[in-house]
């Protein structure tokens, strides 16, 4: 439904209102559509018939009050008032009884219908946008959909410019507030809703908007990335994130991002499982503390900074590195040797032998 399309008055919703209100007020209630046909009534035999009195209401768009009934004409005292949605008359509410008594009740019924129609319309809009989000993200993650097709889908969803692709693997012990944030529908022209695919939550959002870390808990694994305007770049980023999601232990928790290098994680995630035990051999003798120490040193610019992050004295750090060299036979001062050892540590993480990230 487009934003300007006039919502239609559904008979099921109208009957729900009648069934709820009529017994409470002890009055006969009819609801007519834009053609004067009764679509809901406390007298089921009248549903589908023409309500002659409502035609005048629809024509003049004003309240019609019947003070005295006419048994020969089949009319009863009551009030018929126009039902407006989005400032357009789309039906009529009819209520029997003395007009001065039942008109306030008819106003209340009309307001109830208006609120329910608006609620139903918003639900339909959210459901439609959630389905669109799933289609877009499924196409991105499939890896075999043409960029121009995805581009058209993004345009239809109101997304353009630089976009971030985000993924979140929800951990245990999340709070209710976090869950509601992840379930919140997307915003037109800003972001898609979070969609569950491949065992993770995915979302696209404009680069200028708040990132997903605002809804990510300490036990969750989250990855974003640079904003990309080219659909081909988005497809490449989707392939990287999908590869990492298949090895979730290689995706860091929020508090461990400073240790983590995406390029190494992706390289290990792409390695066949049968190769991991061989890739892990250079770091096989390292314990958890030693492995973490090496990764911290590799991630910062100086030994002093590494010692500060590890909360140890610089001399203690140097002793640890010396011990790492003795255990592994690797000279960690050499970049190529240190990098090979880092890959081995990531391989052990992928095998579940170390839990660093």
N, C-alpha and C positions, 0 to 999 in steps of 0.2 A: 504494500500500500504506500503510495507516495505521500509526502508530508501534507499536501493540499487536498488529497482525496477525502471526500466526505464519508465518514464511517457509516455503515449500515446498521440498523437496529436489529440485532439478532433475536429471533423468537425465543430461543432457549434462555438467553439472558433475561429477556423481558418476563418470561414465565417464572423464572427464579425469583425475581423481585415480587411478582404478584403472590406467589406461594408463601413468601416470607412475611409480607406486610398485611395481606388481606385478613388472615385470622386474627391478627393483633388489633386491627382497627375495626373489625366486624363490619366491613363495608364491601360492596361489590366493586371490583376493580377491572377495568379493561385497558389494554394498551394496544393502540393501532399504529400501523406503519404509515409511510408517507402517501399511501394510496387509500387510506381509510379502512383497510382490512384489519380485523382484530387478530393479532398475532399472539396475545396472551390474555387470559381472563380467569377470574375466579369461577366462572361458569364455562366449563370445558366445551359445552355444546355450541357456544358462540364463536369459538376459534375458527378462523377461516371465512367468516361472514363479514359483510360490509356493515360498518357502523355509520349510518347516514349522518348522524349529528357531527361526526368528526370532519366531514367534508367541508363544512362551513369554517371550522377552526383552521383547517389546512389552507383554505382559500384566502381567508382574511388575516390569518396568523394572529389571532386574538383569543382570549378566554371566552367561552360561551357558558353562561349560567342558565340552568333550567330550574325555575322556581316551582312550577306546577307541572306534574307529569300528565301525560295523555295516554290512558290505557289503550284506547283504540289505535293509537299510532305506535304503541309499544315503547313509549318513552317514560323515564322516571326522573324525579327531581335529582339534580346533581350538577356536576361541573365537568366541563371538557376543556383542557388547556393544552396549548402547543408544547411539544417536547423539542427543545433546541439542543443541538450538539454542534460546537464550533460556530455558534451564532446562526445556524441554519435549522429550520424546522424539518425534522425527520420523522415525526410521528405525533401522536396525541395520547394524553393520559385522560381516562374517563373514570369518575368516581361518583357513586350514588349517595344521595343524602342532601340535607339542606345546604345550599351553596355556601352560606357564611360559615358553616361548620366544617365542611369537607375540603374547601379550597386550600387551606393551609396544609392539609394532609396530601392533597394532590401535588402541591409545590414540593413537599418532602419526597414524594415518590419520584417526581421528575429529577430532583437533585440526585437521588440514589441511582437512577438509571444513568444520568450523565457521568457520575463518578465511576460506575462500573464499566461503562463503555470506554472511558478514558483509560482506565486500568487495563482493560482487555486489549486496547489498541497499543498501549505501551509494551505490554507483554509480547504481543505479536511482533512489534518492531524489534524488541530485544532478541527474540527468538530468531528472527530473520537475520539480524546482524551477526548473531552467534554462528548461524549456519554459514554465512558468507565468510566469516573469519576461519572457520574450519576448512572451507573449500580452498581459501588462499594459502593457508599454512600447509595443508595436505599437498597442494600443487608444488609449493616451494620445496618441501621435504622429500617429495617423490623423486626429484632430480631429473625427470624426463619430460617435463612440461615446457613448451616453448616460452622464452622470455616475454614475447609480445602478448601471449595469452595471460600470463601472470600480471603484466603491466595493465592490461584492460581490467582485470579483476581488482587491482589496487585502485584504479581510477574510479570504478563503480562503488568501491567502499569508501571513497573520499580521502584516500591516502596518496600523498605525492611528496616529492622532495626527498630529503635525506631521511632514511628509515633505519631503525635499530631492530634486529632480530634478537629476541631474548628467550632463554630457556631456564626453567627452574625445576629442580628435582626436590620435591617436598619431603623433608625428613620427619622423624618422629617427634611428637611433643609440640606440634605447632598450636598456636592459640586460635581462639575463635575469630579474633579480629583479623588475623592474617588470612584465614580461610575465606572470610567474607571479602577481603580485598582481592584475592585471586579469583573469586567467583563473580566479581563485579563486571557488568557488561562493558564492552568497549565504548569509546566516545567518538562520535561522528567527526571524521577528519583529523583525529588525534591518535587513536590506537584501536587495535582489534581487542576483543576480549581474550582472556587466557584460554587456550584450547589444549586439551589433553591428547597427545599423540606420542607413540613410541615410549610410553611410560613416563612422560615428563609433561610439564606445562610450557606452552609456547605462546609468544605474543609478538606482534609487530607494532611499533610506535614511532611517532615522529621524533627526530633527534632532539628537537627543542624542548620536549616534554620531560617530566620527571621519570627517572629510570626505575626499573623493577626492584632494585634493591630496597626501595621504600616498603615493599611488602614481603621481603625475604627474611625468614627467621634465622637464628644462629645455627640451626641444625639442617638448613637447606643448602643445596648446591645450586649456584646461580652463575650464568654466563651471559654477558651482553656482547658488546663489540662496537666498532666504529659505525657511525651513520653512513649509509650508502644510498646514493640516488640511482645507481644503475642496477637494473634487475639481474643482470648477469652476475654482478658482485654479490647480490643477495642470495642467488642460487649457490654460489661458491661458499658463502658463509654458512648457508643451511647445511651443505654437505659436511663441513667441518664440525658443526655442532651436533649433527646427527651421529657422526662417528664417535664423538666424545660421549654422548648419551648412552651409546651401546656399552661403554666402559665407565659407569658412573663413579667408580672409585678414583678415577683420574681427574674428576672435576672437584675443585677445592670448596670447602666450606668457607663462609664469609671471613672467618678469622685467620685463614691460612693462605690468603691470596698472595702475600708477599713472597712466599716460598715457590710459587707455581710459575712455570713457563709453558705457555700454550703450545708452542711449536714442538717441544719435546713430548708433551702429553698427546698431541695429535699423532706424532710419529709412532709412539708406542701403541696407541689405540688402533692404528691401521695395521699393525703387525699381526700376522696369524697367531692364534693362541699357541700353536705347536712351537712357535719360535720364541715365545716369551721366556721360557726357562733358560734358553741359551743367551738371550740378551741380558738376563739378570745375573749371569755368572760373575762378572767383574765386581758386583756389589754384594755377593752372597754372604760374605763374612761381616758385613757392617751391621751394627745394631741400630735401633731406632734413633738414638741420640746422635750417633755419628752420621747417619744418613741426613738427618735434619740439619746438622751443622754444615755439611758440604753444600746443601741446597741454599742455605742462608748466605754463605760466603759467595756463592755463584750469583746471587740476586742483588748484591749491593756493590757500592763503588770502593769500599775500603774495609780493612780488617777491623778498624775501630767501630765502624757502623755495625758490622756483623756481630762483634762482641756485645755491643749495646742491645741489639735485638735478642740475642741469646741470654742476656743478663749474666754474662761471665766476664772475667778479666781478659784482656787481650793476650796475656801470656798463656792463660788456660786455653784460649782458642788456638794458639799456635801449637800447643802440645797435642790438642785433639787432631789437628790436621796432620801432624807428624805421625800420630798413631794410625790415622786413616791410611796414610801412605804405606806404613808397615804392614797393615792388615791386607790391603788390596794389591800392593806392589805397584801402585799408580802414583806418579808424581803430579799431585793436584795443582802444582804451580803452572803446569803446561795446559793451555786452554783445551787442546784437543783431547788430552787424557782426562781432564776434569769433565768435559762434555760427555765422553764415553761412559764415565762413572755415573753421571746424572741420568743418562738413558737407562742404565742398569738399575738404578734406584726406582725409576718410574716403572720399569718392567716388574720389579718386585711388588710395587704398589698394585699394579694390575693383577698380579697373581694372588693378592691378598696377604702377602707376607709382611708388608709394612703398612701402617696407617698414619700417613704423614699429612695428607690433605684433608 
